[in-house]
Amino acid sequence: MGIFWDLIQQDELQKQEEKANSLEERVERLESELAATRILLNKTLVALETHLVKDIDGDGKMG
């Protein structure tokens, strides 16, 4: 019976490891997407402030 218990435990450990790796990959992808979104948002803000000739974000600068 001990060998079956060991196999079950090993299977559970492997599932948890895969889950953790999957989570790490998802976090990395989300961080990358967030960085890209921030860059796009900043470019959009610059273009909008330049177009409207108005300081929208209140940083004291236009564009």
JOJORA-V145163 format. One line per field, one symbol per residue. burial: 1 if it has 24 or more other C-alpha atoms within 12 Angstrom, else 0. Layout:
burial=???
This chain:
burial=000000000000000000000000000000000000000000001000000000000000000
